[in-house]
Amino acid sequence: MNEATLDKMRKMKLLGMYRAFKTDLNTDTGETYTPDEIVTHLIDAEWDERQQRNIEHKIKNARFRYRAALEDLHYDKGRNIDKNQIMRFADCSFIDKAECILITGSTGIGKSYIASALGYHACSMGYKAVYYNVPKLFTKLKMSKADGSYLKELSRIERQHLLILDDFGIQPFDPPSRLALMELIEDRHGKGALIVTSQVPVNKWYDIIGEKTIADAILDRIIHNAHRLELKGESMRKKRTDSNELVN
């Protein structure tokens, strides 16, 4: 009878219940449980299993650059990272308030890792996030205009609670990319959170975006009341190479 029950659980995709029940059968503790306790135990196991699968699905869809964790961040003196500020971000209230976080600093300093760690943490808290390298994103959007899927791509991004734009400003925006950026920012303003990382200081973004009217509109929405992390110090990649260990 137990084997038949396990088989039905597996076929019904009640995998949490299946694993919990199978473990219980293989572990004879000698304890007696009431029917209520048994049902609660199995339901809790199924709930936890589905929650974990949901988180894993969100992380897979986000396509983060790094498998990153806030617990692994290094707050070395001189990096200009405020641990209290990072911990405030960890409550995800910036997502609930649809706020922006701007992370700037030289190449290899750890900007992308911090952004990915915040994204991973957001997914673990039940939020939907998506990561994009900026040059690749706008190349993709140009291609989507050619095949007619442009609006679908924008709609997918708009549905995310958190959008991460990595490597912003590596190259100046051409007219199509500039307009696409304007659409993205306009769609998110007051509705969804945004994290932007860049090697370029914020006061130089105006020149990178170009076209005065559009640049004014974009930066007004991004910079106004944004949280800022201005990282300093030498490249973490160089430290990793010198010490043969991962430094984030």
C-alpha positions, -999 to +999 in steps of 0.1 A: +000+000+000+028+024+008+045+017-025+013+024-043+009+057-024+044+067-032+038+060-069+007+081-069+025+110-052+053+109-078+028+107-107+009+137-093+042+155-089+038+159-051+075+156-049+078+172-014+053+148+000+069+119-019+104+126-004+091+132+031+069+101+031+097+079+017+121+092+043+097+085+071+092+049+058+129+044+057+135+059+092+118+041+120+119+064+150+093+044+170+073+076+175+035+077+169+019+106+151-017+118+151-034+120+117-033+158+120+005+157+126+010+134+096-010+157+073+008+188+086+041+172+081+034+162+045+018+195+036+048+214+050+072+192+030+053+199-002+051+236+005+088+239+011+096+218-020+075+241-042+089+273-027+124+261-034+115+251-069+099+285-074+131+303-062+153+281-085+130+289-114+133+327-107+171+325-105+173+305-137+152+330-156+171+359-143+204+347-159+227+365-134+263+370-144+276+354-112+263+329-086+266+354-059+256+358-022+254+388+000+270+368+028+302+365+007+307+402+002+340+416+015+339+449+033+376+456+032+387+490+043+391+513+013+364+496-009+338+522+003+311+496+009+288+504+038+277+471+053+247+487+069+236+501+035+238+466+020+218+451+048+191+477+043+190+467+006+186+431+018+151+438+031+141+445-005+122+476+004+139+494-025+121+469-047+087+475-031+093+513-035+105+508-071+138+526-064+171+527-082+206+516-070+236+530-089+268+511-085+299+527-100+337+521-098+366+509-119+368+477-138+371+445-116+361+463-084+331+440-078+301+460-092+286+431-111+290+407-082+272+430-058+244+435-083+241+398-089+241+391-051+212+416-046+194+399-075+199+364-061+187+376-027+156+392-042+147+360-059+151+341-026+126+366-012+100+358-039+107+387-063+112+383-100+145+397-114+163+398-147+200+406-154+213+421-187+247+432-200+237+466-215+255+463-249+241+427-254+206+438-243+204+466-269+218+443-296+191+419-287+164+446-288+176+457-323+173+421-335+138+418-319+126+448-339+137+431-370+118+399-362+087+416-347+093+405-311+103+439-297+072+446-278+072+411-263+108+416-251+099+450-235+068+434-219+089+406-204+113+431-188+085+452-175+070+423-156+101+419-135+102+434-101+139+441-105+159+449-136+197+448-135+216+467-162+253+458-160+282+476-177+262+507-185+282+533-205+309+510-220+300+525-253+279+556-263+243+550-272+233+552-309+198+566-317+179+532-317+195+521-284+189+556-269+152+554-277+150+518-264+166+529-231+141+556-228+112+532-232+127+508-207+132+535-181+098+551-187+081+517-183+099+511-150+096+546-135+076+543-103+067+507-111+098+485-109+132+486-092+164+491-111+201+484-104+227+500-128+264+493-127+290+513-146+327+520-148+317+556-158+309+581-130+273+592-129+282+628-139+295+615-172+263+595-182+248+625-199+275+625-226+272+587-230+235+588-236+236+618-259+206+638-273+200+664-247+162+660-244+162+622-241+193+622-218+175+647-195+144+626-194+163+593-187+186+607-161+159+625-142+141+592-138+172+572-129+192+596-107+165+613-087+165+598-052+187+569-063+208+550-038+245+551-047+275+528-042+307+544-054+332+516-050+369+523-047+402+505-044+421+482-067+406+455-089+392+425-071+402+404-101+438+413-096+436+404-060+420+371-069+448+364-094+475+374-069+461+353-041+445+325-062+412+329-043+379+344-050+375+379-037+341+397-041 
